[in-house]
Amino acid sequence: MTNPRYLAAKLLDKTFRDVSYSNIQLNSGLEKSDLDSQEKKLCTAIYYGVIQRKISLDYILAKYCSRPLEKMDSIVVTILRCGIYQLLFMDGIPDNAAVNESVALAKQFRKTSASGMVNAVLRNFIRDGKKFECNSGGIKEISIRYSVPVPLVENLVNDYDMDTAVLFLDFSMKAEDAVNIRRNPLKCTDEQLRKSLEKFEITSSDNLCYRVKSGNIINTDAFKSGFFHVQGIASQVCCMALNPTENDIVLDICSAPGGKTFTMAEMMNGKGEIHAFDLHEKRVGLIRDGAKRLGLANITAKTGDATKFNPDLPKYTKILCDVPCSGLGVIRNKPEIKYKNLSDFDNLPDIQYNIAENALKYLAVGGEMVYSTCTVRKAENDDVVQRLLENHPEIELAEMPVICDIIHENPVTLFPFRLKGSDGFFIAKFRKKY
C-alpha cells in the first residue's frame, strides 16, 4: 500500500529537480497509486503546500540545520520541508505524527543515517514554539513571508506598488476551495444544471458562470452530457470583452485546450463560425473533443502556427489573441512557476508581439481583437500593447464593455482582490480603423 507522505515527497523531489508542472506531476502520481480518497487529499495537501511555501520552509530550516541546504541530499531536504510544513501549516496533524512519519520517510528512502538529524531538526522546531518570524522588512520580508523570489517581488513592486504586490501575493497563498464552471445554455437551463450537480455545493452563479465547491465534477453525467465546461472567471471575462455574436466569424489563434473557444461558441448560440488553431495536433484534438461533447458545431479546429501568416484564411470580424506567457497570474494553482528565473521570460514579449502582429493581418476593417495573457507582468502586457499601437496606426483601443460591474477601462489587469474568484489576468481590446 502506498504511503501518501512517501508519494508526496517522491513527487516533490522530482518536481524540484525537473522543474516540471505540478498539476501534471501530481495527477500522474495519484493515478498510478493505490491511495484512497483521504490519502490522496493528504498527499495533495503536502505536495502543493511544500511547493507553495518552499522559500519560507527553507528560511526556517536554515536556522536548524548545521549544513547549508544546497549541500544536503535533495530527498532529505524534501522530507524536512514536508515535516516543517505539516508542523506549521497542517493543524489536523499531531506534532508527534509529523515527526515520526518524517523519520520513517528517511528510512524508506534509504537515508537511515539522516533519520536522527530529521528527528532533531523537527523536534527542536517544536521546542522553540514552531515560530515563523521574519522582521527584516521590505522586499526581503515579502519574499520570505509569501515564498516568492526577491527578483519577482521587485518586479511586481516596480510594475505596480508595494500594496498591490502584497495583496496579490497574499491571495496566491490561499488554497482554492472551489472551481469555476461555465454553463452551456445550448444544453441545459440553470435548473437542470443545479439538479444535475445537486451533490455539489454551488456557492455562486452569475452570467452563466458558477462557482462549485471542489469535487470530482469531471466524472459526472452533467459533464459528459455537455452541460458545462471548467473555466476560470478571468477567462470567461476575456471572452465577454470580445463579445462575439452569431453574426461574427471569429479567429481563436492560440486556442488549446479550448475553454475560451467553447465560451465564445456558446455566446454565439452555436451559430456563426469560430476557427480555432493550435500548433500541436494533440492539443487540437482536445478542442475537437470538447466541442463535440458540448454540441458546438460552429467550431472548426485545425493545427496552425500563430506566428506565420496563412493566406488561405479569411478576414475575421473578431479575433481572440490569447498568447503564451509566463503564467505568473496563476501562481496560486501552479506555484512552481514563481520559482523560475525572470530571465526565462525575456523572449516572451517578442513572441507575443509577433503573434499579435500576425493576428492583425487577419482582422477585417471595423473588426475587433482582444489581446490577453494570464500574467501580470507589464513587459508582457502593457508594453506589448503600447508597441502594437505605436507600430500599427490602423488600430486603436476599442471601447470595453462593462463586465461584472467593475471592468470598463482598456486595457485592464485583473487581480483577485478586484474581481472575486479571478486569477491575475490581462485584457486589451483593439479595433481596426482602416
C-alpha positions as CSV (number, residue, x, y, z in Angstrom):
1,M,0.0,0.0,0.0
2,T,1.4,3.4,-1.0
3,N,2.2,5.8,1.8
4,P,0.7,9.3,0.9
5,R,3.7,11.1,2.6
6,Y,6.1,8.9,0.7
7,L,4.4,9.7,-2.6
8,A,4.3,13.4,-1.8
9,A,8.0,13.5,-1.1
10,K,8.9,11.4,-4.1
11,L,6.8,13.7,-6.4
12,L,8.2,16.8,-4.8
13,D,11.8,15.7,-5.3
14,K,11.1,15.0,-8.9
15,T,9.2,18.3,-9.4
16,F,12.1,20.4,-7.9
17,R,14.8,18.5,-9.9
18,D,13.0,18.5,-13.2
19,V,11.2,21.9,-12.8
20,S,8.1,20.1,-14.1
21,Y,4.4,21.3,-13.9
22,S,3.0,20.5,-10.5
23,N,-0.5,19.5,-11.7
24,I,0.8,17.1,-14.4
25,Q,3.3,15.6,-11.9
26,L,0.7,15.1,-9.1
27,N,-2.1,13.8,-11.3
28,S,0.2,11.2,-12.9
29,G,1.4,10.1,-9.5
30,L,-2.0,9.8,-8.0
31,E,-3.4,7.9,-11.0
32,K,-0.7,5.3,-10.7
33,S,-1.1,4.9,-6.9
34,D,-3.5,2.8,-4.8
35,L,-4.3,5.6,-2.4
36,D,-7.9,6.0,-1.2
37,S,-9.6,9.4,-1.4
38,Q,-8.5,10.6,2.1
39,E,-4.9,9.6,1.4
40,K,-5.0,11.4,-1.9
41,K,-6.1,14.6,-0.1
42,L,-3.3,14.3,2.4
43,C,-0.7,13.7,-0.4
44,T,-2.1,16.6,-2.4
45,A,-2.1,19.0,0.6
46,I,1.5,18.2,1.4
47,Y,2.7,18.3,-2.2
48,Y,1.1,21.7,-3.1
49,G,1.8,23.1,0.3
50,V,5.5,22.5,0.2
51,I,5.8,23.9,-3.3
52,Q,3.7,26.9,-2.3
53,R,5.9,27.6,0.8
54,K,9.3,26.4,-0.3
55,I,11.2,29.7,0.4
56,S,9.5,30.1,3.8
57,L,10.3,26.5,4.7
58,D,13.9,26.8,3.7
59,Y,14.2,30.0,5.7
60,I,13.1,28.1,8.8
61,L,15.3,25.0,8.0
62,A,18.4,27.2,7.6
63,K,18.1,28.1,11.3
64,Y,18.0,24.4,12.4
65,C,20.3,22.6,10.0
66,S,24.1,22.7,10.6
67,R,24.8,22.3,6.9
68,P,23.6,24.5,4.0
69,L,20.5,23.0,2.4
70,E,22.1,23.1,-1.0
71,K,24.9,20.7,0.2
72,M,22.4,18.2,1.7
73,D,20.8,15.3,-0.1
74,S,17.8,16.6,-2.0
75,I,15.4,14.0,-0.7
76,V,16.4,14.6,2.9
77,V,15.7,18.4,2.3
78,T,12.4,17.4,0.8
79,I,11.5,15.3,3.8
80,L,12.4,18.1,6.2
81,R,10.3,20.6,4.2
82,C,7.3,18.2,4.4
83,G,7.8,17.8,8.1
84,I,8.0,21.6,8.8
85,Y,5.0,22.2,6.6
86,Q,2.9,19.7,8.5
87,L,4.0,21.1,11.8
88,L,3.4,24.7,10.9
89,F,0.5,24.7,8.5
90,M,-1.5,21.5,8.9
91,D,-3.3,21.8,12.3
92,G,-5.1,18.5,11.9
93,I,-1.8,16.5,12.1
94,P,-0.4,15.9,15.6
95,D,3.2,17.0,16.1
96,N,4.4,13.5,17.0
97,A,2.8,12.1,13.9
98,A,4.5,14.7,11.7
99,V,7.9,13.9,13.3
100,N,7.6,10.2,13.4
101,E,6.4,9.9,9.8
102,S,9.2,12.1,8.6
103,V,11.8,9.9,10.4
104,A,10.2,6.9,8.8
105,L,10.4,8.5,5.4
106,A,14.1,9.0,5.7
107,K,14.4,5.2,6.3
108,Q,12.0,4.4,3.5
109,F,14.2,6.4,1.1
110,R,17.2,4.6,2.4
111,K,18.6,7.6,4.2
112,T,18.8,6.0,7.6
113,S,21.9,7.9,8.5
114,A,19.9,11.1,8.2
115,S,16.9,10.0,10.3
116,G,18.4,11.2,13.6
117,M,19.1,14.6,12.1
118,V,15.5,14.8,10.7
119,N,14.2,13.9,14.2
120,A,16.4,16.5,15.9
121,V,15.5,19.4,13.5
122,L,11.8,18.8,13.7
123,R,11.8,18.4,17.5
124,N,13.9,21.5,18.0
125,F,11.4,23.4,15.9
126,I,8.6,22.2,18.1
127,R,10.5,23.1,21.3
128,D,11.0,26.6,20.1
129,G,7.2,27.0,19.7
130,K,7.1,26.4,16.0
131,K,7.9,30.0,15.3
132,F,7.9,31.6,11.8
133,E,9.2,35.1,12.3
134,C,10.7,37.4,9.7
135,N,11.1,41.0,10.6
136,S,13.7,42.1,8.0
137,G,11.2,44.4,6.4
138,G,10.7,45.5,2.8
139,I,11.3,43.2,-0.2
140,K,13.2,40.6,1.7
141,E,10.4,40.1,4.2
142,I,7.8,39.8,1.5
143,S,9.9,37.3,-0.3
144,I,10.2,35.1,2.8
145,R,6.6,35.5,4.1
146,Y,5.0,34.8,0.7
147,S,7.7,32.4,-0.6
148,V,8.5,34.4,-3.7
149,P,12.0,35.0,-5.1
150,V,13.3,38.6,-4.5
151,P,13.5,39.4,-8.2
152,L,9.9,38.6,-8.7
153,V,8.8,40.7,-5.7
154,E,10.9,43.6,-7.1
155,N,9.3,43.2,-10.5
156,L,5.8,43.3,-9.0
157,V,6.6,46.3,-6.9
158,N,8.2,48.2,-9.8
159,D,5.3,47.4,-12.1
160,Y,2.6,48.4,-9.5
161,D,3.4,49.2,-5.9
162,M,4.1,47.5,-2.6
163,D,0.5,47.3,-1.5
164,T,-0.7,45.8,-4.8
165,A,2.2,43.3,-4.8
166,V,1.3,42.2,-1.2
167,L,-2.4,41.9,-1.9
168,F,-1.7,39.7,-5.0
169,L,0.9,37.5,-3.2
170,D,-1.3,37.1,-0.2
171,F,-4.1,35.8,-2.4
172,S,-1.7,33.4,-4.1
173,M,-1.1,31.6,-0.8
174,K,-4.8,30.8,-0.2
175,A,-6.0,27.4,-1.1
176,E,-8.5,27.1,-3.9
177,D,-11.7,25.6,-2.4
178,A,-13.9,25.8,-5.4
179,V,-13.8,25.5,-9.2
180,N,-15.4,27.8,-11.7
181,I,-17.5,26.3,-14.5
182,R,-19.4,27.8,-17.5
183,R,-23.0,26.6,-18.1
184,N,-23.7,25.6,-21.7
185,P,-27.1,27.3,-22.4
186,L,-27.4,25.2,-25.6
187,K,-27.6,22.0,-23.5
188,C,-29.3,22.9,-20.2
189,T,-31.1,25.5,-18.1
190,D,-30.0,26.8,-14.7
191,E,-32.4,24.5,-13.0
192,Q,-31.2,21.5,-15.0
193,L,-27.6,22.2,-14.2
194,R,-28.2,22.7,-10.5
195,K,-30.3,19.5,-10.3
196,S,-27.5,17.5,-12.1
197,L,-24.9,18.8,-9.6
198,E,-27.1,18.6,-6.5
199,K,-24.4,16.6,-4.7
200,F,-22.1,19.5,-5.1
201,E,-22.3,22.9,-3.4
202,I,-22.8,25.8,-5.8
203,T,-21.6,28.8,-3.9
204,S,-22.5,31.4,-6.5
205,S,-23.6,32.0,-10.1
206,D,-23.5,35.0,-12.4
207,N,-24.0,35.3,-16.1
208,L,-23.6,31.5,-16.8
209,C,-20.5,31.4,-14.5
210,Y,-20.9,29.1,-11.5
211,R,-18.6,28.5,-8.6
212,V,-18.7,25.0,-7.3
213,K,-17.2,23.5,-4.2
214,S,-14.3,21.3,-5.1
215,G,-15.1,17.8,-6.1
216,N,-14.7,15.4,-9.0
217,I,-17.2,17.2,-11.3
218,I,-15.5,15.9,-14.4
219,N,-16.8,12.4,-13.8
220,T,-20.4,13.5,-13.5
221,D,-23.1,12.7,-16.1
222,A,-23.6,16.5,-16.4
223,F,-20.1,17.0,-17.6
224,K,-20.3,14.0,-20.0
225,S,-23.6,15.4,-21.3
226,G,-22.0,18.7,-22.1
227,F,-23.9,20.8,-19.5
228,F,-20.7,22.7,-18.7
229,H,-17.0,23.1,-19.1
230,V,-14.5,24.1,-16.5
231,Q,-13.2,27.6,-16.9
232,G,-11.7,30.3,-14.6
233,I,-13.7,33.5,-14.3
234,A,-10.9,35.6,-15.8
235,S,-11.0,33.6,-19.0
236,Q,-14.8,34.0,-19.1
237,V,-14.4,37.7,-18.7
238,C,-11.9,37.7,-21.6
239,C,-14.5,36.2,-23.9
240,M,-17.1,38.8,-22.7
241,A,-14.7,41.5,-23.6
242,L,-14.5,40.3,-27.2
243,N,-18.3,39.8,-27.1
244,P,-18.8,37.7,-30.3
245,T,-22.3,37.2,-31.8
246,E,-23.8,34.7,-34.1
247,N,-23.1,37.2,-37.0
248,D,-19.4,37.1,-36.5
249,I,-16.6,35.0,-38.0
250,V,-14.1,34.5,-35.2
251,L,-10.4,33.5,-35.1
252,D,-9.0,32.0,-31.9
253,I,-5.4,32.0,-32.9
254,C,-3.9,30.2,-29.8
255,S,-6.9,28.1,-28.8
256,A,-5.9,24.9,-27.0
257,P,-7.2,23.4,-24.8
258,G,-10.3,25.3,-26.0
259,G,-12.1,26.8,-22.9
260,K,-12.3,30.3,-24.4
261,T,-13.3,28.8,-27.8
262,F,-16.2,27.0,-26.1
263,T,-17.4,30.0,-24.2
264,M,-17.4,32.2,-27.4
265,A,-19.2,29.5,-29.4
266,E,-21.9,29.4,-26.7
267,M,-22.1,33.2,-26.7
268,M,-22.8,32.9,-30.4
269,N,-25.6,30.4,-29.8
270,G,-23.8,27.8,-31.7
271,K,-24.0,29.9,-34.9
272,G,-21.6,31.9,-36.9
273,E,-18.1,30.5,-37.3
274,I,-15.1,30.0,-35.0
275,H,-11.8,28.9,-36.4
276,A,-9.6,27.6,-33.6
277,F,-5.9,26.9,-34.1
278,D,-3.1,25.5,-32.1
279,L,0.4,24.4,-33.0
280,H,0.1,20.7,-32.0
281,E,-2.4,18.2,-33.3
282,K,-2.7,16.5,-29.9
283,R,-3.9,19.8,-28.4
284,V,-6.2,20.5,-31.3
285,G,-7.8,17.1,-30.6
286,L,-8.7,18.4,-27.1
287,I,-10.6,21.2,-28.8
288,R,-12.5,18.9,-31.2
289,D,-13.4,16.5,-28.3
290,G,-14.6,19.3,-26.2
291,A,-16.7,20.9,-29.0
292,K,-18.3,17.5,-29.7
293,R,-19.2,16.9,-26.0
294,L,-20.7,20.4,-25.8
295,G,-22.5,20.1,-29.1
296,L,-20.8,23.2,-30.6
297,A,-20.9,22.6,-34.3
298,N,-19.8,26.2,-35.2
299,I,-16.2,25.4,-34.1
300,T,-13.6,24.3,-36.7
301,A,-10.3,23.2,-35.1
302,K,-7.0,22.9,-37.0
303,T,-3.3,23.0,-36.5
304,G,-1.6,26.2,-37.3
305,D,1.5,28.3,-36.4
306,A,0.3,31.6,-34.8
307,T,3.5,33.4,-35.8
308,K,3.1,32.6,-39.5
309,F,0.5,34.2,-41.9
310,N,-1.8,31.8,-43.7
311,P,-3.1,33.5,-46.9
312,D,-5.9,30.9,-47.2
313,L,-7.7,32.1,-44.1
314,P,-10.5,34.7,-44.5
315,K,-10.8,38.1,-42.8
316,Y,-12.3,37.9,-39.3
317,T,-14.7,40.3,-37.6
318,K,-13.5,39.2,-34.1
319,I,-10.1,37.7,-33.1
320,L,-9.0,36.3,-29.7
321,C,-5.2,36.5,-29.3
322,D,-4.6,34.8,-26.0
323,V,-0.8,34.4,-26.2
324,P,1.7,32.2,-24.5
325,C,3.0,33.9,-21.3
326,S,4.9,33.5,-18.1
327,G,1.7,32.4,-16.3
328,L,2.5,34.5,-13.2
329,G,-1.1,35.4,-12.8
330,V,-2.0,31.8,-11.9
331,I,0.7,31.0,-9.3
332,R,-1.9,30.1,-6.8
333,N,-2.7,26.9,-8.8
334,K,0.7,26.5,-10.4
335,P,3.1,27.7,-7.6
336,E,6.2,26.2,-9.3
337,I,6.1,29.0,-11.9
338,K,7.1,31.6,-9.3
339,Y,10.5,30.0,-8.8
340,K,11.6,30.3,-12.4
341,N,14.2,32.9,-13.2
342,L,12.7,36.0,-14.7
343,S,15.3,35.8,-17.4
344,D,13.4,32.7,-18.6
345,F,10.7,35.1,-19.8
346,D,12.9,37.6,-21.6
347,N,12.0,36.3,-25.1
348,L,8.2,36.2,-24.4
349,P,7.3,39.9,-25.3
350,D,8.8,39.5,-28.8
351,I,6.9,36.2,-29.3
352,Q,3.7,37.8,-28.0
353,Y,4.2,40.8,-30.2
354,N,4.8,38.7,-33.3
355,I,1.7,36.6,-32.7
356,A,-0.5,39.7,-32.1
357,E,1.0,41.4,-35.2
358,N,0.3,38.4,-37.3
359,A,-3.2,38.2,-35.9
360,L,-3.9,41.8,-37.0
361,K,-3.3,40.7,-40.6
362,Y,-6.5,38.6,-40.4
363,L,-8.6,41.3,-38.8
364,A,-11.3,42.9,-41.1
365,V,-11.7,46.7,-41.1
366,G,-14.0,47.6,-38.3
367,G,-13.3,44.3,-36.6
368,E,-12.1,43.9,-33.0
369,M,-9.3,41.9,-31.5
370,V,-8.6,41.0,-27.8
371,Y,-5.0,40.5,-26.7
372,S,-4.8,38.6,-23.4
373,T,-2.4,36.8,-21.1
374,C,-2.6,35.1,-17.7
375,T,0.3,37.1,-16.3
376,V,0.6,40.4,-14.5
377,R,4.0,41.4,-15.8
378,K,3.8,44.7,-17.7
379,A,6.6,43.7,-20.0
380,E,4.2,41.1,-21.4
381,N,1.1,43.2,-21.2
382,D,1.1,47.0,-21.3
383,D,4.4,47.2,-23.1
384,V,3.3,44.8,-25.9
385,V,0.1,46.8,-26.3
386,Q,1.9,50.1,-26.5
387,R,4.3,48.6,-29.1
388,L,1.4,47.5,-31.2
389,L,-0.3,50.9,-31.1
390,E,2.9,52.7,-32.0
391,N,3.7,50.4,-35.0
392,H,0.2,50.0,-36.3
393,P,-1.7,53.3,-36.8
394,E,-4.6,51.3,-38.4
395,I,-5.7,50.1,-34.9
396,E,-6.9,51.9,-31.8
397,L,-8.1,50.8,-28.4
398,A,-11.8,49.9,-28.6
399,E,-14.5,50.5,-26.1
400,M,-14.5,47.9,-23.4
401,P,-18.0,46.6,-22.3
402,V,-18.8,46.9,-18.6
403,I,-18.3,43.4,-17.2
404,C,-19.1,42.3,-13.6
405,D,-19.9,46.0,-12.8
406,I,-16.2,46.9,-12.5
407,I,-14.3,46.3,-15.7
408,H,-14.6,49.1,-18.1
409,E,-11.1,50.5,-18.7
410,N,-9.0,49.3,-21.6
411,P,-6.5,47.7,-21.2
412,V,-7.3,46.2,-17.8
413,T,-5.3,44.0,-15.4
414,L,-7.4,41.7,-13.3
415,F,-6.4,41.0,-9.7
416,P,-8.2,38.6,-7.3
417,F,-8.7,41.4,-4.8
418,R,-10.5,43.4,-7.5
419,L,-12.6,40.6,-9.1
420,K,-13.5,37.9,-6.6
421,G,-12.5,34.4,-7.8
422,S,-10.3,35.7,-10.5
423,D,-6.6,35.0,-11.0
424,G,-4.2,37.5,-12.4
425,F,-5.1,38.3,-16.0
426,F,-4.6,41.0,-18.6
427,I,-7.0,42.1,-21.4
428,A,-6.7,44.7,-24.1
429,K,-9.2,45.3,-26.9
430,F,-8.3,46.8,-30.3
431,R,-10.4,48.0,-33.2
432,K,-9.1,48.1,-36.8
433,K,-9.9,51.6,-38.2
434,Y,-8.8,51.0,-41.8
